[in-house]
Amino acid sequence: MMSRLDLRGRPLEVRALRQALPRAEFDVEAALIQVRPIVEDVQRRGAEALRDLSEKFDGVRPTHLRVPNEVLTAALDQLEPSLRAALEESIRRARIVHNDQRRTDTTTQVVDGGTVTERWVPVDRVGLYVPGGLAVYPSSVVMNVVPAQLAGVGSIAVASPPQKENTGDFAGYPNPTILATCELLGVDEVYAVGGAQAVAMFAHGFEDKLDDHSGAVAPEPVVCEPVSLVTGPGNIWVVAAKRLLKGVIGIDAEAGPTEIVVLADETADPEHVAADLISQAEHDPLAAAVLVTDSETLVLAVEEALPRRVAATKHSERVATALAGTQSRIVLVDDLEAGLAVCNAYAAEHLEIQTRDATSVAARVRNAGAIFVGPWAPVSLGDYAAGSNHVLPTAGCACHSSGLSVQSFLRGIHVVSYDEPALRDVAHHVVTLAESEDLPGHGEAVTARFGDAVPEPRAR
């Protein structure tokens, strides 16, 4: 079911490992060709284009692009009590963790009379995307909204695709569990828009003068203002739209298919390992599931467990496709040192450590979106209720990027305050550096304050 990759006795240089290790085929450049006309159509035709595109791609034409408040309220009222309790606990734990990420302003006294303050200022307005394709992700609402709220973002909008199968109060709107989660979090600006067109909507905004697709004129038009930043996972079309619009908007990342790597030795429980690989393969046929181990005994046991567990799981066809894909492998290594080298070269979105002394092994990992330590911390815990964030870098980007956090919604602004004596003291250095770069006007902006002469530093 999963192919083996034997790296025993092979070089462990990063270049060689990255060439050998599997990745999903995810051609964003090719998708740009199809996404560009969608983005241009939304920019040009606004609400009309959004309705047409929803009808084309989602099979439903939204009555209202912005979900009415009463629909959000009804979704929460009708939410199954145990699911509401689970979401509330997920929100509570996420707030505990993300609250500790909040930044405080720092003022540094550089010299007497000269300070630099770093102010942390939240983004003015964000658009949070929540997928709705192969699965519905209310947990992604939590993971996007909580850090944005704790960062102090003043204006938050959520977009999620309208669901063709919805009936009754929720016909033409996103999945009601998505809507209920928005209501739980106090987010009332929610749009029934999915895919690349949702990213284009966030970038360019729209004004909708129609009450519904019958053509009736609304008493007041619905206006979606452009956002400064778009975050949240999505399919290749969402990723392509983010790439195309980067610069018009800020983005969190270009997230590809989900990944799990399990670093395990002979102490790992093969049933746990098999179940954890399946848990992430369940997301998408392109999902990557990788086992890195020095134990052939473990490999044999996992290979025995996988077919049995795959056959018994709900989305067995999707899981089997992902596990058999070129992006998924059982990687055999000489020892734990080699296993760590493989993991650091791969830079997985999710990395589980199922070894003896897992805590000390985890401390040596440098590249991972999130690390799950020991037999009682499966990735599923982080997906829902660990308190950590599940919006994480994929495709090796964990070697340079972090997952979504409060910091994602903040900007550091340096505030420079110097008095006259402090500027006098450093003026000759500024002038010297300006002249060395052949930018004399830079120096003149300083000397103009001192009668067009380079001032003498104050006596000490």
N, C-alpha and C positions, 0 to 999 in steps of 0.2 A: 504493500500500500504506500509506503514511503521509501524512496530510493536512498541508498547509502552513499556517502561521500567519505572516503578514507584519506585522512590527512596525516596519518601516522608516518613519521619519518620525512615529512615534507617541510620546506622552509616556512618560518613563521613571520616573515616580513609582511608588513601591512599591505604592500602592493600585491604580493603574491596571494595573500589571503582574500583580499577584496576581489581579485579576479576569479578565485576558485569558488567563493561562497555564492549561493543562489539568491536571486532577486526576482520579484514579479515583474513582468513586462507591463510597463505603465507609461505609454508614450503621450505625454502632455503636449508636445509640439504638434503632433498629428491632430490632436483634438482641437487645437487652436483654430484650425481652418474652419471647423464647423461651428465653433463658439463665437467667432468674431461677428458673423451676421446677426446672431441672436443679441449680442451686446449692443450692436449698432441699432438694431430694431427697437430695443427698449429705450435707448437714448433718444431716438427720433419720435417714436409713437407713444411712449409712456404706458399708461394704463391699458390702452387698447391692445398694445403688443403683449403685455403681460397676460391678459385674458386669452388671446389667441394662442400664445405659447403653452399655457397651461392646458388648453383644450387639445393641442397637438401632442404634447409629451406626457401629460398626466391623465388624459381622457376625460377631463372634467373642466367646465368653464365656471370659474368662481363667480358667485352672485355678488359677493363683496370681496375685494382684494384685502382690505383690512378686516380682521375678524371682529364683529361687534362684541361689546363688553358682555352683553347678556348671553352670548354663546360661550364665552370663557367661564362665566359663572355657572352656566348649566353643565359644562364639562366637569367642573370640580364637584358640583352637587351630585352628579351621577357616577363619580369615581368610586370604584369598589373599595371598601374601607381598608382592607389589608394592603392594597396597593398604595392608598393614600398614606398609611402609616409607614410603609417602606420608603416612599419618597420623602416624607418629612424627616425620617431618620437620616437618609442620605444627605438632605439639605443641611441638617443640624451638624453632621460630622464634617461636611465640606466647609461650612462656615468656621468651625473651630480651627481647621488647618489653615485655611486661607486668611483668616483674621491675623494670624501671626506673620503673614507675608507683607503686611502693610508697612510702608516706608515712612520715615520721619525726615523732615528737612534738617540739613546739616550745614552749619556755618563754620568755615575755617578761617582763622586769623592768619593770613599769609605774612603780613608785616604790620607794624603799628599804622593804623589808619587804612589798612587794605584788607578787605575780606572777600571771600568767594562763598556764596551760599548755594547749595544744591537744593532746589525746590522740586518736589514730586507732584506733578500736576496730572490729574486724570484726563484722558481723551474726552472731548466734549460729547461725542455721540458714537455709538457702536451698533453694528448690525451683526446679530448672532444667527448663524445658520444651523439648522437642525435637520439631518437627513430624514427621508421617509421612503426609501426604496425597498430593498430586500427585508429590512427590519425597521421597526419604529423605535426611536431612542429618546424617551423622556429623560434618561440619565444625562444625555448631552445638553439638555436644557439646563439642568443643575450645574454641570461642569462649566458651561459658558457664562451663565447669569451670575452665579455666586461670586467669582472673582471680580467681575465687572462692577457689581454692586459694592463690594468691599473696597474696591479702588476708588469709589466715589464718582463713577460715571453718571452724569446727570440725565442722559437720554439713552434708553436701551430699546432696540427693536429686534424682534425675532421673526424669522421666516422659515416656513416648512411647507413641503408640497401638499396641495389639496389631495385628498384620498378619494379615488373613484368609488370605492366600496362603501363610503360613508352614507348613511341614510338619516332621515328625520332631521333633528335639530342641527346635525353636523354635516349635512350634504354640502359638498363644495368647499369644505374646510379641511385643515390638517387633522391628523389623528386626534381624537378627543383626549387621549392621555397626554399628548403634547400640550394641548390647550389647558388642561387641568393643571399641569405642572407650571405653566406660565402664570396661571392665576394664583397658585400656591406661593410663587415667588414675587407676586405683586407686579408682574410685567403685563401691561395692558395694550401695548402696541405690538400686535402679532399679525403677520401677513400670510395669506394662503398663496404662497409663491415658492416654487422650488427650482432646483437646478441652476444652470448658468444665468438664467433670467433673474433669479433672486439676487445674485451678486451684482448684476447690472443695475437692478432696482436700487440696491443699497448705494451704489456708486453715483447714480445720476438722479435718484428720486423720481417722483411722478405726482401729477395732480389728476384725480379721478372725479369727473363731474357727473358720472352716471350712478344712479342708485343700484341698478342691476343691469344684466345684459339685455333686458327688454328695451333699454333705451330711455327709461325715465330719468329725468334730471333730478339730481340730489338737491335737497335744500341747501346744503353746504358741501363743497367739494372735499374729498378726502385727500390730504396732502402727506406724502412721505418725503421728508427732507433727506438729502444725502447724508451719509455717515462719514466719519473719519477713518474708521477701522472695521474690518470684517474678520470675524473669527468663526471657527467651527469646522468640523470635518465634512466631507462630501465625496461624491463620485468624481470620475475623471473630468466631467464637464464643469463641475464646480471648481475643481483645481485649475482647469484651463482658464476659466473666467477670472479667477484670482490672479493668475499670472498675467493675463492680458490687461487687467485693470490696476495692477500694482503701480503705485505712483499717483493715480487718481485717488485710490484708497490705500491705507495700510492693510496688511494681512498678517495673520499669525504664522501660517506656514502653508506649504503645498503638500497636504497630507495624502499619501498613497495608501494602498491596501494595508490592512493591519498585519502586525508581525508579533510572533512570540518565539523567543529562544529559551530553551530550558537547558541550563548547565547542570549536569547531574553526574554523580558517581555511583558506585555499587550500593550505597546506603539508601538511594532513592527508591520510593515505592513505584513500581512500574505502572500500577493502576492510576496513581495520581498523575504521573507523567503523561500517560495516554489521554486521560480525561482533560488535562490542561491543554494539550496540543489540539484536541478536538474543539475545546471551548472557543479558541480564536479562529480555527478553520471554519467555524459555523458562520462567521460574519460574511464571507465572500468567497467565491471560487478562486479568487486571486490571493486570498490571505496566505501568509507565509507561516509555516510551523516548522521549527528547527530544533532538533535535539542534539546537543553537544555533549559527548561523554567519552570516557576512557574505558568503559566497562562493556565488554561484549555480552556478558551475562544480562545486563540491564537491557541492552539492545534487543536481544532475543525475546525477553519478557514483554517489552513494549510492542514489538512486532506481533506477538501473540495476542496482546490485549486490544490493539487498535481495531482490527476487523470486527471483533465482537462488539466493541463499544460503538463503532461507527454504525453498524447495522441496527443498533438499538436506539440511536438518537433520532430526534425528529427530522432534522435537516440532513439526513445521511447522504443524499446525492451531492449536495453542495459541499459537505465536509470531505467526502471521498475525492471530489474533484480537486479541492485545495490541497489535500495531503498528497495526492498523486502528481501534482503540478511541479514544474521545474523549480519553483520558488521554495519548495519544502524538501527537507533532507534530514537524514540521521547522519551526523558528522562524527566520525571516530577520530580521536586524538590520542597522543601518547600518554598524556598525564594532565593533571589539573592545570599546570602552568600553561600548557599548550591550549587547553580549553579556554582559559582566561584571555589568551592572545587572540583566539578566534572570536570570542564575544566582543572584545574591544575593537577589533577590526570590523565586525559586522554592525555594531552600534544599533542594537535592536530597540524597537519601540517599547516592548515589554521583555524584561529578562528575569526569569526565575532562577534562583540558586537553590538547588536541591542536592546539597553535598553535606558531608560531615563538616562541622564548624562553619556553617553557612554564613554566619555574621561576619567573620573575618574574611571569608572569600568575597562577600559582597562589598566590603570596604575597599577591595583592590580593583573593582570595576570602575573604569573611567568613562565609558561611553555607553549610555543607555537612557531611554526616555524615562523609565521607571524600573526599579529593581524590587523584586518580591522575594523575601528572604525566608527560607525554611519551608517545611511541609505544610504549614498552616496559613500560608499567605499566597493563595492562587491569584492569578491575574483577575479573575472574576470579582474578587474582593475589591480590587482597585477600580474596576469598571463601575462599581455601584456604591460601595459603602465604607471604604477604608478612610475616606476623608481626603485622599489624594485626588489629583485631577487626571482624567482619562484622555484628554486631548493632548496627544504626545507626538513628537517628531518621528517620522517613518523614513524608510529608504536610505538609512545610514546618516540621516541629518542629526541624530542624537550626538554625533561627535562634535557638533558646533552649536546646536540649538537646544532649547529647553521646552518643556511642556507648557501648557497654558497656566497662567498664575495671575495674581494681582498685578505683578510687575508688567504683564503683557498690556495692561490698560493704563499704564502710567508713563509719563515722559519726565526725564530729568532735565531741569532747566537751570543753568548756572546764572546766578545773579551776582554781578561784579560791582563792588562798591569801594572806591579809593578816594581818599581826600587829597588835597593839594600836596602836602609834604610827601605822601606815599608815592604819588605819581612822579614828583620831582626826583626821588631817589632812584627810580628805575628808568627814567626817561632816556638816559644815554644808551642803555641796553636796547630799548625799543628802537631808537634811531639807528643804532649799529646793525641790528637784525634787518630792519626795513631796507637799509642801503645794500646789505649783502644780497637781498632778493630783488634788487632793482625796483623797489616800490617806494620811492622817496616820499610820495604823498602820505604814506602811513606814518612816517616819522614826522612830517610836517603837521599832521593832526595833533601830535603831542607838543611840538615846539611852539605852535600857534598859541598855546595856553601860557607860554612863558616868554612872550615878546619875540617870537620867532628865533629864539636862541636855545641851544641845548643847555638846560639848567645844571648847575652844580648840585650834586647830592648834598643833603643836609649833613652837617658835621655830627659826628657821633661821640 
